[in-house]
Amino acid sequence: MNNIQITNRAADVGAPSNMCVLVVEDDDADAYLIESALSGNPDVGGVVRAVDGEQALNLVETGAVEPDIAFIDLGMPRIDGLHLLAEFAGRRPCFPMVVLTSSVLQRNAMRSRFRGATRVLTKPDTFEELEAILSATIASARSGVTLPPRRRTTPMPAYAIAAR
């Protein structure tokens, strides 16, 4: 279990929550941005990063981490995000699993949902947008309310509109 990174803010003065966030991300730059965006959230008590699905699964199976929510990338070595979702979905109690991916393919979003993802987010272009979507997702998880999927930013094809 090398390369496990744990950021603990629960002991910080004024930290109102000890919500544990599991970030499963193999790209160091993306992981840094995600952890930085989460670091300013007062509901987050600690962040644990796993560099791939195998490490994340091991952390949860051994009880080394009990996440309140997980942000999972899809494209990773060893165990990818889709397989990790399926593994985690079969566990009880299960925690909210949010896919945070660069993929814009609709089939990846559908496959993620079928495997238990509560929400599928495309990694945004700016740090401010990343902070906003992570903050909204954390607030949703704390309240127990599932957020609806994000609105499409591209127009729907004509055949999809006609089918409505």
QUICOR-V354406 format. One record per pair of residues at least 4 apart in sequence whose ideal C-beta (glycine too) atoms are under 7 Angstrom apart, sorted by the first residue. I is the first residue (numbers start at 1). GAP is how many residues later the second one is. D is the distance in Angstrom with one decimal. If there is no record, write none. Layout:
I:GAP:D + I:GAP:D
This chain:
1:54:6.4 + 1:57:6.4 + 3:48:5.2 + 4:44:6.9 + 4:46:6.9 + 5:44:4.3 + 6:40:6.4 + 6:42:5.1 + 7:28:6.2 + 7:32:6.9 + 7:39:6.2 + 7:40:4.4 + 8:38:4.3 + 9:6:5.4 + 9:35:6.5 + 9:36:5.6 + 9:37:6.2 + 10:5:5.8 + 10:8:4.2 + 10:35:3.7 + 10:36:5.8 + 15:27:6.7 + 15:30:6.0 + 16:26:5.7 + 17:25:6.9 + 17:26:4.5 + 17:28:5.4 + 18:27:3.4 + 19:24:5.2 + 19:25:5.4 + 19:26:5.3 + 19:49:4.6 + 19:123:6.8 + 20:25:6.4 + 20:26:5.1 + 20:28:6.8 + 20:45:6.5 + 20:46:6.4 + 20:47:5.1 + 20:48:5.2 + 21:17:5.8 + 21:23:5.5 + 21:26:4.9 + 21:46:6.5 + 21:47:6.9 + 21:48:5.7 + 21:50:6.9 + 22:26:5.3 + 22:28:6.8 + 22:34:6.4 + 22:43:6.0 + 22:45:3.8 + 22:48:4.1 + 23:8:6.2 + 23:11:5.4 + 23:12:6.4 + 23:24:6.0 + 23:26:4.7 + 23:48:5.1 + 24:26:4.9 + 24:29:6.4 + 24:32:4.4 + 24:46:6.3 + 24:47:7.0 + 24:48:4.5 + 24:49:6.1 + 24:60:6.6 + 25:5:5.3 + 25:6:4.2 + 25:9:6.3 + 25:24:6.6 + 25:48:4.8 + 26:25:5.3 + 26:26:5.5 + 26:47:6.5 + 26:50:4.5 + 26:51:6.3 + 27:4:6.3 + 28:4:6.3 + 29:4:6.7 + 30:4:6.2 + 30:93:6.9 + 31:4:6.1 + 31:18:5.5 + 32:4:6.1 + 33:4:6.3 + 33:94:6.4 + 33:97:6.2 + 34:4:6.4 + 34:37:6.4 + 34:66:7.0 + 35:4:6.3 + 35:12:5.4 + 35:14:6.7 + 37:90:6.7 + 37:93:4.7 + 37:94:4.4 + 37:97:5.0 + 38:6:5.1 + 38:9:5.4 + 38:96:5.9 + 40:91:6.9 + 41:94:5.7 + 41:97:5.6 + 43:95:5.2 + 43:99:5.6 + 44:94:6.5 + 48:11:6.8 + 48:17:4.8 + 50:5:4.1 + 50:6:3.7 + 50:9:5.8 + 51:4:5.6 + 52:24:4.5 + 52:25:5.3 + 52:26:4.7 + 52:27:6.3 + 53:4:6.0 + 53:23:5.7 + 53:25:6.3 + 53:26:3.0 + 53:27:6.0 + 53:28:6.5 + 53:30:6.1 + 53:31:3.6 + 54:4:6.4 + 54:24:4.2 + 54:25:4.5 + 55:4:6.4 + 56:4:6.6 + 56:28:6.0 + 57:4:5.9 + 57:22:6.3 + 57:27:6.3 + 57:30:5.6 + 58:4:6.0 + 59:5:4.7 + 59:6:4.6 + 60:5:6.2 + 67:28:5.1 + 68:27:6.0 + 68:73:6.5 + 69:26:5.9 + 69:27:4.7 + 69:29:6.6 + 69:69:6.8 + 69:72:4.5 + 70:25:6.2 + 70:27:5.0 + 70:28:6.9 + 71:27:5.2 + 71:29:4.6 + 72:9:4.8 + 72:12:6.0 + 72:13:6.6 + 72:25:5.9 + 72:26:7.0 + 72:27:5.5 + 72:28:6.8 + 73:8:5.5 + 73:27:6.3 + 73:28:5.8 + 74:6:6.3 + 74:7:3.7 + 74:8:6.3 + 74:25:6.2 + 74:27:4.5 + 74:29:5.8 + 74:34:6.0 + 75:5:6.4 + 76:4:5.2 + 76:5:6.1 + 79:4:5.0 + 79:5:5.4 + 80:4:6.9 + 81:4:6.3 + 81:18:6.3 + 82:4:6.9 + 82:29:5.8 + 82:30:6.7 + 82:33:5.8 + 83:4:6.4 + 84:4:6.2 + 85:4:5.9 + 85:12:5.8 + 85:27:6.2 + 85:30:3.8 + 85:31:5.1 + 85:32:5.7 + 86:29:4.6 + 86:30:7.0 + 88:6:6.6 + 88:9:5.8 + 88:28:6.6 + 89:5:6.3 + 89:26:6.0 + 89:27:3.0 + 96:22:4.5 + 96:45:4.9 + 97:19:5.8 + 97:20:5.2 + 97:21:6.0 + 98:19:6.6 + 98:20:6.1 + 98:21:4.8 + 98:23:6.3 + 98:39:5.6 + 99:13:4.5 + 99:18:4.7 + 99:21:4.5 + 99:22:6.7 + 100:21:5.1 + 100:23:6.1 + 101:7:6.8 + 101:21:6.5 + 101:22:6.5 + 102:21:5.2 + 103:5:4.5 + 104:18:5.7 + 106:4:6.3 + 107:4:6.0 + 108:4:6.2 + 109:4:6.5 + 109:11:4.3 + 110:4:6.4 + 111:4:6.4 + 112:5:4.0 + 112:8:4.9 + 113:4:5.5 + 113:7:6.6 + 118:28:5.6 + 119:18:6.4 + 119:28:5.9 + 119:30:7.0 + 121:12:5.6 + 121:29:6.8 + 124:5:3.5 + 124:6:5.2 + 124:9:6.4 + 125:4:6.5 + 126:4:7.0 + 127:4:6.4 + 128:4:6.4 + 129:4:6.4 + 130:4:6.1 + 131:4:5.9 + 132:4:6.4 + 133:4:6.2 + 134:4:6.2 + 135:4:6.3 + 136:4:6.3 + 136:11:6.5 + 137:4:6.4 + 137:10:6.7 + 138:4:6.4 + 139:4:6.3 + 140:5:5.3 + 140:6:6.5 + 140:7:4.6 + 152:4:6.5 + 156:4:4.4 + 156:5:5.4 + 158:4:6.2 + 159:4:6.4
